Amino acid sequence: MKIPFSPPHIDDAIIEEVVAALRSGWITTGPRTKLFEQKIAEYCGIQRVVCVNSASAGLELVLRWFGVGQGDEVIIPAYTYTATAAVVLHCGAKPVMVDVNDELLMDVEHLRDAITPHTKVIIPVDIVGLPCDYDNIMDFIQQPSVKQQFHPNNPIQEKLGRVLILSDAAHSFGAHYKGKKTGALTDITVFSFHAVKNLTTAEGGAICLTLPDPFNPDELHHDFSVSSLHGQSKDAFTKTQAGNWHYDVCTIGYKCNMTDIAAAMGLVELARYDRVILPRRKKIFDTYYQAFKNDCRFRMPVYETAEKKSSYHVFTLFLNHVTEQQRDEIIQKMAEREVATNVHFIPLPMLTAYKSLGYNMADYPNSYKNYACEISLPVYFDLTDEQVNEVIRVVKETVPGIPGL
Ligand SMILES: Cc1ncc(COP(=O)(O)O)c(C=O)c1O
């Protein structure tokens, strides 16, 4: 039985809505994108969202809006995908990497040592779908001694008066923390709708704007919409309304707007996300959990606690007492039995580009420890119960027993 890792869920409902967008006479940013922004805002319980063409673009737009540049530092976890760090480097700033805990998340203990007067932004990552402890992180950056260290160097930074918390929620759309949804938990949150994400628009992302007073969500929505579309005062849809041709370019913007074709996919997915998509993913997580929890070869991921609910994005199975090389061999043996698995993620300091910038894996021992024994199991809407059982069977038959037990 061939089991791929994470194919997208494309059914007639999505195809019909995409075709409707294609036939509508408007295919780039327009009514569907605007509606998708409103629906995401309603879903997250927030006021304003700007859709873009990827989470990477969204993260970079935020950093540039905040004026992050040369001489600045941005704290990120070492255990993440390259996008989190690359956007910082693109802005000319330095990613300061911190280790993660056994839930693969950055926590305040890591931040205490990493924060300096150069820190402008912290990017916690809700890795594999579990939200970080945002209350603790927000409390930490509000502490007078931490606030005093902050040196604003432009009016936006002065207005905030402290380090910006920019949540990389690429994996955690629909997750909960203390009764609130991701998107509503920090100053700004960025989601990804990339092809392998729970909710996909093929490529896409969203910026959730929840900065405190005196920031104005409507003004922020306007500014981010404009900067994602070349700094043009009107988007192309508005400009094509009869008599509405005139426009200005107010700032030198970027080009990362979402298309209405992508938004068409997103609208269909969002309308059934809590009703259909998340419950199916949770059921797969629960089945894996039950199958492996009493077997001493495995350590289970945390995906639900009293305070948190994951978006059930990636099921990270940790293998006890195996080396990195043994883990790789297990993945290969499973592939020979046609079960595709994955590893989320290779910590950044192990990758050539980051090694050559001077990052050293030895400085992030907990990230390495977790990476070396992790296997991501297939989780997707169309994965059948029979396939889930086959994955379980193949894992159990492939992972060796623990010597001496
Ligand atoms: C943790 C994390 N952040 C950011 C991104 C970037 O997302 P996108 O592909 O939408 O730019 C990804 C992509 O997988 C990711 O895993």
The ligand as an SDF file (V2000), in Angstrom:
LIG
                    3D

 16 16  0  0  0  0  0  0  0  0999 V2000
    8.1820   27.4210   10.2580 C   0  0  0  0  0  0  0  0  0  0  0  0
    7.9530   28.0090    8.8940 C   0  0  0  0  0  0  0  0  0  0  0  0
    7.9670   29.3410    8.7440 N   0  0  0  0  0  0  0  0  0  0  0  0
    7.7420   29.9160    7.5580 C   0  0  0  0  0  0  0  0  0  0  0  0
    7.5070   29.1600    6.4300 C   0  0  0  0  0  0  0  0  0  0  0  0
    7.3300   29.8300    5.1150 C   0  0  0  0  0  0  0  0  0  0  0  0
    6.0890   29.5780    4.5660 O   0  0  0  0  0  0  0  0  0  0  0  0
    5.8100   29.9190    3.0260 P   0  0  0  0  0  0  0  0  0  0  0  0
    6.2130   28.7270    2.2370 O   0  0  0  0  0  0  0  0  0  0  0  0
    4.3380   30.1840    2.9550 O   0  0  0  0  0  0  0  0  0  0  0  0
    6.6200   31.1150    2.7020 O   0  0  0  0  0  0  0  0  0  0  0  0
    7.4960   27.7730    6.5300 C   0  0  0  0  0  0  0  0  0  0  0  0
    7.2360   26.9350    5.3560 C   0  0  0  0  0  0  0  0  0  0  0  0
    7.1020   25.7540    5.4070 O   0  0  0  0  0  0  0  0  0  0  0  0
    7.7250   27.1730    7.7900 C   0  0  0  0  0  0  0  0  0  0  0  0
    7.7530   25.8460    7.9290 O   0  0  0  0  0  0  0  0  0  0  0  0
  1  2  1  0
  2  3  1  0
  2 15  2  0
  3  4  2  0
  4  5  1  0
  5  6  1  0
  5 12  2  0
  6  7  1  0
  7  8  1  0
  8  9  2  0
  8 10  1  0
  8 11  1  0
 12 13  1  0
 12 15  1  0
 13 14  2  0
 15 16  1  0
M  END
$$$$
